[in-house]
Amino acid sequence: MKTYVVGGAVRDELLGLPVKDHDWVVVGATPEQMLGAGFRPVGKDFPVFLHPTTQEEYALARTERKTARGYHGFVFHTAPDVTLEQDLVRRDLTINAIARDDDGVLTDPFGGRADIEAKVFRHVSNAFVEDPVRILRLARFAARFADFSVAPETLSLMRQMVEQGEVDALVAERVWQEVARGLMEEAPSRMLAVLRDCGALARIMPELDKLWGVPQPPLHHPEVDTGVHMMLVIDYAASRCFDLPVRFAALMHDLGKGATPPQHWPRHHGHEGLGVTLIGDLCTRLKVPNDCRDLAVMTAREHGNVSRAEVLRATTIVTLFERCDAWRKPARFAQMLLACECDVRGRGGGGDDFSTRPFPQAPHLLGALACARSVDAGAVAQRHADQPERIKDAVHAARVGAVKAFLRE
C-alpha cells in the first residue's frame, strides 16, 4: 500500500500558492485494509475514507467507465492492482493529474508541469468528453487562473460535448454549484468567456448569453456591448470582494436588455421588468438559493430608480423602501446598492476610468432610509388606534416627512 497527494494540492504547490486541502490516492490497498488501519468509510459511489487523525480524504485508486449520459453515468472499479497512472488518466486536466509521494517525488505522466509553466488548460485524455461537469470545472479554473488559456484541442472537445447534448444532461444543482464557485473567483468574466467560447453558456444560461451583441447608448456605456458590460460588472464586484448574492445580482441586473425589441436599440425601455421575469425563470431552472434570487430580482427591478435617487421625491423614495421591504431587511437593501454600484463602475472604453467614479446614490439612499426607519411606527399606530384603517397611511406619511427633512438638510 502506498499513498500519494494528488490534484489541486500538487498543482497549487507548483504554482507557489497556498494549499488549503489535500486529496490522497491509495494504491495497492483494499477497503478491508483501510478499515483495519483505522480509516472511516464515507464514499458512496466508490471507496473513500477519512484519515483517523487528520480527517483528510483518502480514495482508493480507481478506474471508471461511462455507461450513460450526464454526471452520474459512470461505473467505478477499485482493486489493489489499479495503478497510479490508471487513476490519474481519468482526471480532467493535466495540471490536476500530478501526484507526489511521501518522499516528494512527482509522478507526472501527462505533462502537467509543462502545462503549468505554459499556463495552459489541457485535457488528460479523450475520457474528458464523458463528464460534462468538466466543462464547468475548466471554466471555473479559468476564473481562478485568469492568465491560463484553453488548449485548442481541449476547446474543440468541449464544443463537441455541447453539440452532442452532454451539457443538457447536467443536473441543476451541479451547474449552480460550479457557477457560484466561479463567480467567487478573482476574474469571473473568464468563466463566462470560456463557457461562451464552447457554446455551453447558451445551454445553461441562454438568457445571459443573449446579452452579447446587444448595444447600449455609448454616452453612458462606452463599451457599448451589453455582454461586455456584464463582464466588467462582475469583475468589479470580484475586485471589491463582494459576497455571492451581490455578485449574482450584479451579473443578472441587465438581463432584460436581451429581450427588448431590436428596433428600439440601443435604448432598452422596460428592461427592468423584463429582467425580473427572466431572472425568475433562470433561478427556478438552476435552483438558485433564495437569497441570491431575491437580491437579483430586486436589483433588476430597481437599479434604474437607484441611479436617479438624487432627484427622486421623498414619497417616491419611501415607496422604493416599501417595495424592497427595507424596514425589515435593511442589510439586503444595502446589498442591492452594492450591486448597483457595480453596474455604474463596471463600464469602460473611451479613456474613461469608471471604476473610481463616485456613487453618491448609496449614501443618499442609506441616509434617507436611516431617517425613515427612525420613525416610531408603534407610536404613530397608537395615535390612530381609534381609526385602524388609517394607520398604514399615517406611518407612510410620517416616514415621508422624515425623508423630506433629510432631503432639506
Steps between C-alpha positions, in 0.01 A plus 500: 500500500633844401342844531534806278384862519319576174314771315459857616741479793791402272396751234483787747834407655660518155333836440632632831148540640379411848351151529176478695409133465675179404348219297667162527501191280583160644652242267514128578245488781159348563211650697562244772860616537387862529249411769762298681728805505232705672361688199128582495304436177302792352481428125173394339595443136851371569716443809606825665624509858576763762840489666459416871709800607497769229148422368630557146352291220683195370355334189599162369653515151223439251402482138165605358282410204231713338159327497247783444474869422556763763691537822388178670540266204817320618600165642810503721745219561748478787749221564853465640634456147371838373813709436565864577510585129165329445356718774658820367388446140135531601557856628389810313805717433871427482569760770275296732652163407827526693575292810761539774614219729617522860857567385395795284550316171255611232320270261399701194416265213298752297715813500321696769811687612572616146142623465527687829810677369326572168180605682280267298187303587526170314291185537676182610328262259192464281320378810452873567193493274327247725435743787326831417581642844856533374393785273372689803808416705736619228304825468523544878874439490523769231342744746758401762805487273415789271831492312449139385361424154306198374691268268338501152447125503330523841272779384410286199402212727290732714312626194444141394354417839261796478391405149434142609273615783717392792459839670122466477520194726658691791297521818402853604661481843841414354478779241422754770773365727770548237367834376479634856857391574618664179325824589697508824838482325717803418402528131147361451484645149748235389251231597235668286742535209594131504137389527412724206794380289387139520128574473413382851374836626223498239386164641518562872419874514360601159352818647850619587656383175258718302652818642808484277445703185225711659602869478455770764525881468874576470461824698432299815661174393825557309541121481163497309452120503277386788685171536831682533336723761396192696859375504628835625226511764569156643875555504450828686286314756782247538760777542300630796469151651121526514309192613324255270149653507642840401712348223207303364272805513764705318524232232123484452403868526476572124362162393192668355703681234524174310121499463431860394387564138805532272335783308529714813867432565721639643218611732349238730178642637337260744798267528471504879165322498609261227805414709289412803317231304816363339684483831211315657503242221877455515504466878221244497674294234840502675354482853683816603482565878231741612738766630675523163173492306325764711789745489541452125129562436503811717811638332364442151172666591642801685844584357352766273330666797820480703693675224250791524496504879624857542205644303227280647235657721461388861176315423669307218795411722277368779302298248830356376585398856159338537536298179840378619377414852781721624339545842545133585805430281723808490811288449356353181417849376864597560607193302285617210681834504832315475373316191385831351843644571649217296270597212623859506867415535506195273535701182795588281635640180565842359782563745266541799564318828154418627632278781580802718197712417302623799177323587313754715173313462601252770563743789200704385259207522655350812471836675137530397432144615653568840272801546193310383576208732536741792126559488329325791231309313355371827448850634336608175268198521399589856406851393259350248374210711143618457536493121706187421430534129711818500806354673680381186460836324600688815821301540576552131443875536723519805779326316458730201526794737822364646650456153390851400685635799807301397484637145486858628815457711 
